[in-house]
Amino acid sequence: MPTVLVSGRKIYYELHGEPNESSHPLILVMGMGGSCKGWLALQVPEFSKQRQVLIFDNRGVAGSEDDGQPFTTAELAEDTVGLMDALGIARADVLGAFMGGMVAQHVALAHPARVGRLVLVGTYARADAKRRMLLEDWAGLMRAGIPLEAMVRKRLVWTLQDETLEQTDLIETMVDFFKREGAPLSPDLFARQCEACIEHDTADRLREIDHETLVLCGRQDQLTPPKFHRELADEIPNARLVTIAFGAHLVMAESAERFNQIVLQFLED
């Protein structure tokens, strides 16, 4: 299992595809509650045809170690850059979803020379009252010991569009998978991820991000609705906003082919 030490903690990572002298590696930063395996089925096979792809587990998730302490999205960004240092990656394009998108913002702000292009998916610069209340609720439920199946269903309601939720066989398959395999992180770690997302705030610094940036979202996203994406696209000077008609917060799964096509075209422009 490939790991490297970053700030004294083991970080699990995978490299896919061959280095390409004409393009930067692409780093995929996972969102809240998931492991890097979530990129393997739909994104890695396509992206790795054109460039080397780095995926990794955030601290405490699956194969990465955790010290049990609270953390911020800025600290997760330092983990990402520390991983780049350990692997000898001087500069990379960075794609992050939800919490991963918050991490990507901090990487671009704190280490601008390390980032080529930036892709922000279903994320925000600052949580509003509704998002804070929702994430506080999720954190509290996890620490109170809510059954995994119940929490999975709660999250699916917020992350899938209505048409997908109507596919009851698919939903039950997803729930059964989590019941069988278990979550890739502890309830307390999930709660700390929620708290990091609550505290994330780059709203007053977005104009400092001068990278070519793609803000990508599903039209039906309820967890991070359009107002958040418009703010990112309006405030980041070199940003463009693309909305995919079929898809909600998990647009990279619901419209994977279109999602991958848009990302690759942006990176190659």
C-alpha positions, 0 to 999 in steps of 0.5 A, spaced: 500 500 500 503 506 497 504 511 503 508 517 504 510 521 511 507 528 511 507 532 517 509 525 521 502 522 518 502 516 513 498 519 507 495 513 502 496 515 495 495 512 488 498 514 481 495 512 475 497 513 468 504 515 465 508 522 466 506 527 460 512 532 459 507 536 455 502 537 461 502 537 469 499 531 473 492 532 475 490 531 482 483 529 484 482 531 491 476 527 495 470 531 498 467 529 505 466 522 507 469 519 501 476 515 500 480 516 494 477 510 491 471 514 489 475 516 483 477 510 480 470 507 477 468 513 473 474 519 472 481 515 473 480 511 467 478 517 462 483 522 465 489 517 466 489 516 458 491 524 457 495 525 463 498 522 470 493 522 475 494 523 483 489 520 488 490 520 495 486 519 502 485 525 506 488 525 513 484 519 517 480 516 511 481 509 509 489 508 508 491 515 511 493 516 518 489 521 523 492 524 530 484 525 532 485 532 532 480 538 529 483 540 522 481 546 517 481 546 510 487 550 510 491 544 513 488 539 509 491 544 503 498 543 506 497 536 506 496 536 499 502 540 498 506 536 502 504 530 498 506 533 492 513 535 495 514 527 497 512 525 490 517 530 487 511 534 483 513 541 482 506 543 479 499 540 478 492 541 475 488 541 481 480 538 481 477 538 488 469 536 490 466 540 495 471 539 501 476 537 496 474 544 492 475 548 499 482 545 499 484 546 492 482 554 493 487 554 499 492 550 495 491 556 490 492 561 495 497 559 499 502 556 494 500 559 487 506 557 483 504 549 485 498 550 481 497 550 473 489 550 472 484 549 478 477 545 477 472 547 483 466 542 483 460 543 487 463 547 493 463 554 496 467 559 499 463 561 505 457 557 508 451 560 509 446 559 515 443 553 512 449 549 510 452 551 517 445 548 520 445 542 516 453 540 517 452 541 524 446 536 524 450 531 520 456 532 525 451 531 531 448 525 528 454 522 527 457 523 534 450 520 537 451 514 533 446 514 528 446 507 524 450 508 517 444 506 513 440 512 516 446 517 515 447 514 507 440 515 506 440 522 509 446 524 505 443 521 498 437 526 499 442 532 499 447 529 493 442 526 488 437 529 483 430 527 484 430 522 478 436 518 480 432 517 487 427 514 483 431 509 481 430 505 488 434 499 485 440 503 484 439 507 491 438 500 495 445 497 491 448 504 494 446 503 501 447 495 501 454 497 499 456 501 505 452 496 509 457 491 507 463 495 506 463 500 512 464 507 511 472 509 509 472 513 516 470 514 523 464 517 525 468 522 529 472 524 523 466 525 519 464 530 524 471 533 524 470 534 516 463 537 517 466 542 522 472 544 517 467 545 512 463 550 516 469 554 518 472 554 511 472 561 508 475 564 502 470 569 500 474 575 501 480 572 498 477 569 491 480 575 487 487 573 489 486 566 485 489 568 478 489 561 475 485 559 470 479 556 473 473 552 472 467 552 476 463 546 475 456 544 478 450 540 477 444 544 475 440 540 481 445 541 486 441 542 493 447 541 497 451 547 494 446 550 490 447 555 484 449 561 488 455 558 491 458 557 484 456 564 481 460 567 487 466 563 485 465 564 478 464 572 479 470 573 484 475 569 481 478 573 475 479 568 470 474 563 472 468 560 467 462 557 470 459 551 467 453 548 469 451 540 467 443 540 466 443 532 468 446 532 475 446 534 482 451 534 487 454 528 485 454 530 478 461 527 477 457 520 477 450 522 475 453 525 468 460 522 468 461 522 461 459 529 460 463 531 466 469 528 464 469 531 457 468 538 460 474 537 465 479 534 460 477 540 454 478 545 460 485 542 462 487 542 454 485 548 452 
